[in-house]
C-alpha cells in the first residue's frame, strides 16, 4: 500500500486546521477587546455614580435642607435666565 498520496492530503488538512485555529483566535481577540471596552465604560459610569452619591450624601449630612434650597434657587435662576434669552 502506497501512502504517498496521503501526504498532500494531510498537509492540506493541517493547513486548514491552522487556518481555523487562527480565525478562532482573531474572533476571541475581538471578543476580549469588546469586553475590555465595555468594562472601561462601566468603570467610568460607576465612578460617575459614586461621585453623585458622594454629593448626595454631603447634601443630606451637611444641613441638607439649606443646601437643597440653594440648589433650587440656582435652578430657578438658570430657568429665569433661559427664559429671558428666548
C-alpha positions, 0 to 999 in steps of 0.5 A, a space after each residue: 500500500 502506497 501512502 504517498 498520496 496521503 501526504 498532500 492530503 494531510 498537509 492540506 488538512 493541517 493547513 486548514 486546521 491552522 487556518 481555523 485555529 487562527 480565525 478562532 483566535 482573531 474572533 476571541 481577540 475581538 471578543 476580549 477587546 469588546 469586553 475590555 471596552 465595555 468594562 472601561 465604560 462601566 468603570 467610568 459610569 460607576 465612578 460617575 455614580 459614586 461621585 453623585 452619591 458622594 454629593 448626595 450624601 454631603 447634601 443630606 449630612 451637611 444641613 441638607 435642607 439649606 443646601 437643597 434650597 440653594 440648589 433650587 434657587 440656582 435652578 430657578 435662576 438658570 430657568 429665569 435666565 433661559 427664559 429671558 434669552 428666548 
